[in-house]
Amino acid sequence: MKILVVGGGGREHAIIKKLKENKEVNTVFALPGNGGIAKDATCVPIGACEIEKIVEFSKKENIDYAVIAPDDPLVLGLVDALEEVNIPCFGPNKNAAIIEGSKVFSKNLMKKYNIPTASYEVFCDMEKALEFLDTAPIPTVIKADGLALGKGVTIAFTREEAKKAVKEAMEDKKFGKSGDNIVIEEFLEGPEVSVLAFTDGTCVKPMVSSMDHKRSGDNDTGLNTGGMGTVAPNPYYTDEIAKICMDTIFMPTINAMNKEGRTFKGCLYFGLMLTKNGPKVIEYNCRFGDPETQVVLPLLESDLLTAMMATTNGTLKDTEIKIKKGNACCVIMASDGYPVSYKKGFEITIPESINDSVYVAGAALKEGKLLTSGGRVLGVTSIDDTLEGAIKKSYEKVKTISFENAYYRNDIGQRALKADGGK
């Protein structure tokens, strides 16, 4: 089979490595891919949002199946464009991808169908938003309506911070058109959980839960990032909570999307907060998360391609999704200065012995050398019977990788370890 994977980060590298475990897969193209992905797939310099070029390439190469990994091309309708030329895809069509493409849509959906989430107000007028903040409970959360590379959310602990976030989004256009409308919502407290689930629009089959680490610094200090590391499973996500989530969040969301004429197929990511009043939705993503994918897929025992095709074909109910026993930890190695400003172009040295557990995100291949080209450079994943063992193995591997200005958090998994009683 000829497989196309759209995207060029650590998530895509993890997807490609997992897809290649299927013996029927003989060719994988990555558009655009990156210098590290080039070891595992044929990289083609076509951007993830160049819809027409992707369609033309897919037709020319007779692609059998396409996996659309990032949010932007899904929201732009790449799945629709490929399906028009009879190329089956993993991922929702444009009509359904709005669940991530618009925070206003997703919040209104949850309100309409009684799916538990934070209380909220929507604003398209900056002055009215600022006036609302004069009396709103603090802390509060400000969200740009559209896609913003995971950086469109501000948790404001003072009114001044909240008003600044509103002005940056609506007046300064920090997120472009994504900030034309904003959501101001209740600040929720409790452990956060990420759950990625396969769905064919009728059936939902979750993968292993995970815990992300968004802040740039140790002990959850510093700026919000795309994610500095992940562990799985999340110790706070018990079997009892999983059942509550299936009954009150997962299936109701799928049913709500069907009722709205927006049947969702692919991977639906549930960002949850386990509050004292039960699990609530913080956000939906219309695709695999990054870096959650780098711990979720290594713990997936079932064949990934079979699962993906089942979401496309509507046969997920009859497809077993089996999860390996054990724990996984992914530590992100970034360029010092990320997420603000950083230097790039430094050579990366990765021992051959750990290549299988390294997922490259921001690197370019020049004259046979792998050079840093992004903020998050790579993720290093390990699996072990215990969480403590997985964490220890990942940090041991991290110490064998070198590039100038490398930066990483030293406490990935420690919060989960405390919750798990140190196991």
Backbone torsions as a table, in degrees:
resi	resn	phi	psi	omega
1	MET	NA	145.0	174.0
2	LYS	-101.5	118.8	-177.6
3	ILE	-112.0	139.8	174.6
4	LEU	-112.8	128.7	174.4
5	VAL	-117.4	119.0	-179.7
6	VAL	-92.5	127.4	179.7
7	GLY	134.4	173.5	-175.8
8	GLY	-152.7	38.0	-179.1
9	GLY	-124.9	-166.3	-179.8
10	GLY	-64.4	-36.4	177.0
11	ARG	-59.1	-47.1	-179.2
12	GLU	-64.9	-36.0	178.5
13	HIS	-63.8	-42.2	178.4
14	ALA	-64.4	-41.3	178.8
15	ILE	-62.8	-45.3	-178.5
16	ILE	-62.6	-45.2	180.0
17	LYS	-61.5	-38.5	-179.5
18	LYS	-71.6	-40.8	179.3
19	LEU	-61.3	-35.5	-177.1
20	LYS	-69.6	-10.3	175.9
21	GLU	-70.5	-20.0	177.6
22	ASN	-80.6	122.3	-174.2
23	LYS	-67.1	-18.3	178.7
24	GLU	-77.2	-15.2	179.9
25	VAL	-83.6	111.6	179.3
26	ASN	-110.5	-18.1	178.7
27	THR	-139.3	130.3	174.6
28	VAL	-125.7	125.3	173.5
29	PHE	-104.5	137.7	174.9
30	ALA	-116.1	125.5	179.1
31	LEU	-119.5	107.6	0.4
32	PRO	-91.2	-10.2	-175.2
33	GLY	71.3	-164.9	174.7
34	ASN	-157.1	179.9	-175.0
35	GLY	-59.6	-32.6	178.3
36	GLY	-79.2	-38.6	178.2
37	ILE	-62.2	-28.3	-178.3
38	ALA	-57.3	-19.5	176.9
39	LYS	-75.1	-22.4	-173.4
40	ASP	-117.3	-7.7	-178.7
41	ALA	-154.6	164.8	174.5
42	THR	-86.9	112.9	-178.3
43	CYS	-86.0	135.6	-179.3
44	VAL	-123.3	127.2	-174.9
45	PRO	-74.6	62.2	174.0
46	ILE	-120.7	126.0	-177.3
47	GLY	-67.0	152.8	-176.3
48	ALA	-62.1	-22.1	-178.5
49	CYS	-104.6	7.0	177.8
50	GLU	-85.8	76.4	-170.2
51	ILE	-54.5	-52.7	-176.0
52	GLU	-61.8	-42.6	180.0
53	LYS	-64.9	-38.7	179.2
54	ILE	-64.8	-43.0	179.6
55	VAL	-63.0	-45.4	180.0
56	GLU	-62.4	-43.8	178.8
57	PHE	-61.4	-44.4	-177.9
58	SER	-63.2	-40.4	177.7
59	LYS	-66.5	-45.0	-178.1
60	LYS	-61.9	-39.3	-176.4
61	GLU	-90.3	-0.1	-177.8
62	ASN	53.0	52.5	-179.9
63	ILE	-63.0	133.5	-179.5
64	ASP	-85.3	-31.7	-176.8
65	TYR	-157.9	136.9	-178.8
66	ALA	-117.8	135.6	177.4
67	VAL	-111.7	114.5	-178.8
68	ILE	-98.9	106.4	-170.6
69	ALA	-91.0	-42.2	-176.7
70	PRO	-82.0	163.6	-178.3
71	ASP	-71.8	-43.0	-174.3
72	ASP	-53.3	-54.9	-179.2
73	PRO	-65.1	-28.1	176.6
74	LEU	-66.9	-46.0	179.9
75	VAL	-66.5	-30.9	179.2
76	LEU	-78.2	-13.7	176.1
77	GLY	97.7	30.1	179.2
78	LEU	-63.9	-38.4	179.1
79	VAL	-60.0	-44.4	179.4
80	ASP	-59.4	-44.0	-176.9
81	ALA	-66.1	-39.2	179.7
82	LEU	-72.8	-38.9	179.4
83	GLU	-66.3	-27.1	177.3
84	GLU	-64.1	-26.6	178.1
85	VAL	-106.3	24.3	173.4
86	ASN	64.6	34.0	173.8
87	ILE	-107.5	111.6	-178.7
88	PRO	-67.8	147.2	-173.8
89	CYS	-132.6	154.4	167.3
90	PHE	-100.0	119.1	-179.2
91	GLY	137.3	155.5	-179.3
92	PRO	-76.1	155.8	172.9
93	ASN	-77.0	174.2	-176.3
94	LYS	-56.5	-40.4	-178.3
95	ASN	-58.2	-34.8	-177.7
96	ALA	-95.4	-27.8	-178.5
97	ALA	-65.9	-12.3	177.0
98	ILE	-59.4	-20.0	179.9
99	ILE	-60.4	-26.5	170.9
100	GLU	-102.8	-32.2	-175.2
101	GLY	-64.9	-23.0	179.1
102	SER	-137.7	113.2	177.1
103	LYS	-63.7	-35.3	179.4
104	VAL	-62.3	-44.7	178.1
105	PHE	-59.7	-49.0	-174.4
106	SER	-66.3	-38.5	178.5
107	LYS	-66.1	-42.9	179.3
108	ASN	-65.8	-34.3	176.9
109	LEU	-62.3	-46.4	-179.0
110	MET	-64.6	-39.5	178.8
111	LYS	-64.0	-45.7	-177.3
112	LYS	-62.6	-37.1	-174.4
113	TYR	-108.0	17.1	174.7
114	ASN	56.3	41.5	174.8
115	ILE	-91.3	124.6	-172.4
116	PRO	-61.1	126.1	178.5
117	THR	-155.5	176.4	178.2
118	ALA	-70.6	146.1	174.1
119	SER	-66.4	154.0	-170.4
120	TYR	-159.0	166.1	170.7
121	GLU	-135.8	147.1	179.5
122	VAL	-109.7	138.3	-179.7
123	PHE	-133.5	137.5	171.2
124	CYS	-115.4	-4.3	-179.7
125	ASP	-116.3	119.7	-175.1
126	MET	-63.1	-42.6	-177.3
127	GLU	-62.0	-38.6	178.8
128	LYS	-68.6	-35.6	177.5
129	ALA	-65.4	-42.9	-179.5
130	LEU	-66.6	-38.0	178.3
131	GLU	-64.8	-41.2	178.2
132	PHE	-60.3	-38.1	-177.3
133	LEU	-69.5	-15.4	177.8
134	ASP	-63.2	-28.7	-177.2
135	THR	-123.3	-2.1	-178.1
136	ALA	-66.7	147.4	176.0
137	PRO	-61.2	141.6	178.3
138	ILE	-119.1	138.1	2.7
139	PRO	-68.5	161.9	176.7
140	THR	-141.8	169.0	-176.5
141	VAL	-121.4	129.3	178.7
142	ILE	-109.4	126.7	-179.4
143	LYS	-127.6	129.2	170.2
144	ALA	-68.6	142.7	-175.6
145	ASP	-63.5	-44.9	-172.9
146	GLY	-96.1	-170.6	-178.5
147	LEU	-69.4	139.7	-178.6
148	ALA	-147.8	38.5	177.6
149	LEU	54.7	32.7	179.3
150	GLY	74.6	7.2	-176.0
151	LYS	-114.4	13.5	-176.2
152	GLY	-91.4	15.5	-178.4
153	VAL	-118.9	130.9	176.5
154	THR	-123.8	125.6	171.5
155	ILE	-93.8	111.9	-174.8
156	ALA	-102.2	125.0	-178.1
157	PHE	-98.5	-4.9	174.0
158	THR	-137.1	161.9	177.8
159	ARG	-64.4	-34.8	179.9
160	GLU	-63.3	-44.1	177.9
161	GLU	-62.1	-40.9	-179.0
162	ALA	-64.4	-45.3	-179.1
163	LYS	-67.2	-36.7	177.2
164	LYS	-62.4	-42.6	179.9
165	ALA	-62.9	-40.4	179.1
166	VAL	-63.6	-46.4	-178.9
167	LYS	-64.8	-40.0	178.6
168	GLU	-61.5	-39.4	-178.3
169	ALA	-76.2	-46.3	-169.4
170	MET	-94.2	-33.0	-177.6
171	GLU	-98.2	-48.0	-178.1
172	ASP	-81.7	-11.1	180.0
173	LYS	56.4	41.6	-179.7
174	LYS	-55.8	-32.8	-178.9
175	PHE	-112.4	21.8	-179.1
176	GLY	63.5	-141.2	-178.9
177	LYS	-66.9	-19.0	179.7
178	SER	-59.3	-23.2	-178.6
179	GLY	-99.5	9.2	178.4
180	ASP	-62.1	-37.2	173.1
181	ASN	-117.9	144.9	178.1
182	ILE	-132.0	157.9	174.0
183	VAL	-114.0	129.4	172.0
184	ILE	-111.0	119.0	-173.4
185	GLU	-130.8	163.2	179.0
186	GLU	-58.5	139.8	175.8
187	PHE	-83.2	118.6	-179.7
188	LEU	-96.9	149.7	177.7
189	GLU	-123.8	146.2	179.2
190	GLY	140.5	174.8	177.7
191	PRO	-66.9	139.3	175.7
192	GLU	-91.6	144.6	178.7
193	VAL	-136.8	138.5	172.4
194	SER	-108.8	129.9	176.0
195	VAL	-127.8	119.5	176.0
196	LEU	-99.0	131.6	-175.2
197	ALA	-132.6	136.4	169.9
198	PHE	-76.3	140.4	172.7
199	THR	-148.9	144.4	176.1
200	ASP	-109.4	14.6	179.5
201	GLY	94.6	-8.5	178.7
202	THR	-126.5	-45.9	-176.0
203	CYS	-109.7	147.9	176.3
204	VAL	-124.2	125.6	176.8
205	LYS	-127.5	101.4	-178.3
206	PRO	-70.0	150.6	169.8
207	MET	-92.7	-170.4	-177.7
208	VAL	-67.7	144.6	177.9
209	SER	-73.2	160.8	179.5
210	SER	-146.4	167.2	177.4
211	MET	-126.1	119.5	-179.4
212	ASP	-92.4	160.9	176.9
213	HIS	-127.1	97.2	-170.8
214	LYS	-80.6	-34.6	-173.7
215	ARG	-72.1	150.8	-175.1
216	SER	-75.5	-25.9	-174.1
217	GLY	-109.5	162.1	177.1
218	ASP	-56.2	153.8	180.0
219	ASN	58.8	31.6	177.0
220	ASP	56.2	46.2	174.7
221	THR	-108.7	170.9	176.7
222	GLY	85.8	-171.1	-174.9
223	LEU	-78.0	157.9	172.9
224	ASN	-69.5	141.4	179.1
225	THR	-128.3	-176.8	173.4
226	GLY	-72.8	-7.8	-179.4
227	GLY	128.8	126.3	-177.2
228	MET	-104.7	1.1	179.0
229	GLY	160.5	163.9	-176.3
230	THR	-149.8	152.4	170.3
231	VAL	-131.3	154.8	177.5
232	ALA	-149.1	146.1	-6.9
233	PRO	-73.3	165.6	177.1
234	ASN	-82.0	119.1	-174.4
235	PRO	-63.5	-21.2	179.8
236	TYR	-76.6	-18.2	-174.3
237	TYR	-92.0	86.9	-176.3
238	THR	-81.5	169.4	177.0
239	ASP	-60.1	-36.8	179.6
240	GLU	-64.5	-45.1	179.6
241	ILE	-67.0	-37.1	178.4
242	ALA	-59.1	-40.3	179.8
243	LYS	-67.7	-41.4	177.9
244	ILE	-60.6	-44.1	-179.4
245	CYS	-63.6	-40.9	178.8
246	MET	-62.0	-43.0	-174.9
247	ASP	-77.5	-33.6	-172.7
248	THR	-107.1	-16.7	-175.8
249	ILE	-125.4	-56.6	-170.6
250	PHE	-64.6	-60.1	-179.2
251	MET	-66.1	-40.6	176.3
252	PRO	-59.4	-34.0	178.5
253	THR	-66.8	-46.7	179.4
254	ILE	-62.1	-43.5	179.1
255	ASN	-65.0	-38.6	178.7
256	ALA	-63.8	-43.2	179.2
257	MET	-64.0	-37.4	176.5
258	ASN	-63.9	-42.8	-179.9
259	LYS	-65.0	-28.2	178.6
260	GLU	-85.4	1.9	-178.6
261	GLY	72.8	29.7	-177.0
262	ARG	-129.5	53.4	-177.0
263	THR	-51.2	126.9	-175.8
264	PHE	-101.1	125.8	174.7
265	LYS	-127.2	136.3	178.7
266	GLY	133.1	-136.3	176.6
267	CYS	-112.3	120.1	174.8
268	LEU	-105.8	123.3	-176.8
269	TYR	-97.9	124.5	177.7
270	PHE	-106.3	114.3	172.0
271	GLY	-92.3	114.7	-170.8
272	LEU	-117.7	151.3	169.8
273	MET	-120.0	125.7	179.7
274	LEU	-89.4	87.9	-176.2
275	THR	-85.2	171.2	177.6
276	LYS	-65.8	-17.9	177.4
277	ASN	-100.1	17.1	178.2
278	GLY	103.8	172.8	-178.5
279	PRO	-67.2	138.5	177.3
280	LYS	-134.1	151.8	-179.7
281	VAL	-82.5	126.6	171.7
282	ILE	-89.1	-44.5	-178.7
283	GLU	-160.0	159.2	169.3
284	TYR	-112.2	142.9	165.9
285	ASN	-119.6	146.8	-175.7
286	CYS	-94.4	23.6	-175.0
287	ARG	-163.6	177.6	174.5
288	PHE	-60.6	141.4	177.5
289	GLY	-82.6	162.8	178.3
290	ASP	-134.6	114.2	19.9
291	PRO	-101.8	17.3	179.8
292	GLU	-56.6	-36.5	-179.4
293	THR	-56.3	-33.6	-175.0
294	GLN	-72.6	-9.8	170.7
295	VAL	-112.7	-28.3	-177.7
296	VAL	-71.4	-46.8	-177.3
297	LEU	-68.4	-38.7	175.8
298	PRO	-61.4	-22.0	178.4
299	LEU	-95.9	3.5	177.6
300	LEU	-87.3	114.9	-179.3
301	GLU	-81.8	-32.2	-179.5
302	SER	-68.6	160.2	178.0
303	ASP	-72.0	126.4	-175.5
304	LEU	-66.3	-44.5	-178.0
305	LEU	-61.6	-41.7	178.2
306	THR	-60.0	-43.4	179.4
307	ALA	-64.8	-43.9	-179.5
308	MET	-62.3	-46.0	-178.3
309	MET	-66.2	-28.2	177.3
310	ALA	-67.2	-32.8	177.3
311	THR	-69.9	-34.0	179.4
312	THR	-72.0	-41.1	-172.8
313	ASN	-88.8	-7.4	-179.0
314	GLY	76.9	26.7	-177.2
315	THR	-115.9	22.9	-175.3
316	LEU	-63.2	-33.8	-180.0
317	LYS	-55.8	-33.9	-177.6
318	ASP	-97.2	10.0	-177.2
319	THR	-112.5	123.8	-179.2
320	GLU	-76.9	129.9	174.1
321	ILE	-111.7	101.7	-173.7
322	LYS	-105.3	135.1	-179.7
323	ILE	-108.9	135.7	177.8
324	LYS	-69.2	150.9	171.7
325	LYS	-76.5	151.7	178.4
326	GLY	119.6	-175.3	-175.9
327	ASN	-128.9	152.5	178.2
328	ALA	-131.0	147.1	176.8
329	CYS	-136.0	132.0	175.3
330	CYS	-120.8	124.6	176.3
331	VAL	-107.4	125.4	178.4
332	ILE	-87.0	128.7	172.6
333	MET	-100.4	121.2	-175.0
334	ALA	-118.3	172.5	172.9
335	SER	-84.7	130.2	-178.8
336	ASP	-55.2	130.3	-176.4
337	GLY	108.5	-19.4	175.2
338	TYR	-61.6	136.9	14.3
339	PRO	-98.3	14.5	-176.3
340	VAL	-93.2	-75.2	178.7
341	SER	-142.5	147.5	-175.7
342	TYR	-159.1	157.1	176.4
343	LYS	-89.4	153.0	177.9
344	LYS	-137.9	176.9	-179.4
345	GLY	97.8	13.5	-179.9
346	PHE	-91.5	141.5	-178.4
347	GLU	-70.5	139.3	179.9
348	ILE	-107.0	130.7	176.1
349	THR	-113.8	119.1	179.3
350	ILE	-123.0	122.1	177.7
351	PRO	-59.0	137.5	-179.3
352	GLU	-56.0	-33.3	-174.8
353	SER	-65.3	-20.1	-178.2
354	ILE	-113.7	9.2	-177.8
355	ASN	-52.8	-37.7	-176.5
356	ASP	-64.0	-24.6	-176.5
357	SER	-107.2	15.4	178.3
358	VAL	-112.7	126.4	179.3
359	TYR	-113.0	113.1	-173.3
360	VAL	-84.7	132.4	-177.3
361	ALA	-112.0	-53.8	-175.1
362	GLY	-123.8	81.2	-179.6
363	ALA	-150.1	146.5	178.1
364	ALA	-119.9	150.4	178.5
365	LEU	-102.1	117.0	179.6
366	LYS	-133.3	121.0	-179.6
367	GLU	51.4	42.6	176.1
368	GLY	80.2	0.0	-179.5
369	LYS	-109.2	140.7	177.5
370	LEU	-90.9	119.4	-176.4
371	LEU	-119.6	146.3	178.2
372	THR	-64.6	139.0	-179.5
373	SER	-141.0	7.7	-178.1
374	GLY	-150.3	-179.9	179.5
375	GLY	-73.9	-56.3	173.3
376	ARG	-89.5	117.1	-171.8
377	VAL	-90.0	-47.9	-179.7
378	LEU	-161.1	163.3	176.2
379	GLY	-119.4	140.3	-178.2
380	VAL	-117.6	116.9	-173.5
381	THR	-114.8	142.6	174.4
382	SER	-138.0	150.6	176.3
383	ILE	-118.9	142.0	176.8
384	ASP	-153.7	164.2	177.6
385	ASP	-61.3	-34.0	179.9
386	THR	-114.4	156.0	176.9
387	LEU	-65.2	-41.8	179.4
388	GLU	-58.3	-41.9	-180.0
389	GLY	-66.8	-39.8	179.3
390	ALA	-64.8	-42.2	179.0
391	ILE	-62.6	-47.5	-178.5
392	LYS	-60.3	-44.3	-179.7
393	LYS	-62.8	-41.7	-178.8
394	SER	-63.6	-43.7	-179.7
395	TYR	-69.1	-31.1	175.3
396	GLU	-64.4	-40.5	178.2
397	LYS	-67.5	-41.3	179.9
398	VAL	-54.9	-40.5	-176.9
399	LYS	-68.6	-14.0	179.3
400	THR	-94.8	-6.2	179.1
401	ILE	-99.6	138.7	-178.9
402	SER	-136.5	139.3	165.2
403	PHE	-159.9	149.1	-177.1
404	GLU	-63.1	142.7	-178.9
405	ASN	63.2	27.0	176.5
406	ALA	-66.3	137.8	178.6
407	TYR	-138.5	141.0	174.6
408	TYR	-154.8	154.7	174.6
409	ARG	-74.1	148.5	-178.5
410	ASN	-100.4	3.7	-172.3
411	ASP	-125.5	22.8	179.3
412	ILE	-61.3	127.2	178.2
413	GLY	90.5	-9.5	-176.0
414	GLN	-66.9	-37.7	177.7
415	ARG	-62.6	-43.7	179.5
416	ALA	-65.9	-37.1	-178.6
417	LEU	-63.9	-40.6	178.7
418	LYS	-65.3	-40.9	-179.6
419	ALA	-67.1	-29.0	-176.1
420	ASP	-91.8	6.4	-180.0
421	GLY	72.0	25.7	175.5
422	GLY	79.1	17.0	-177.5
423	LYS	-87.2	NA	NA
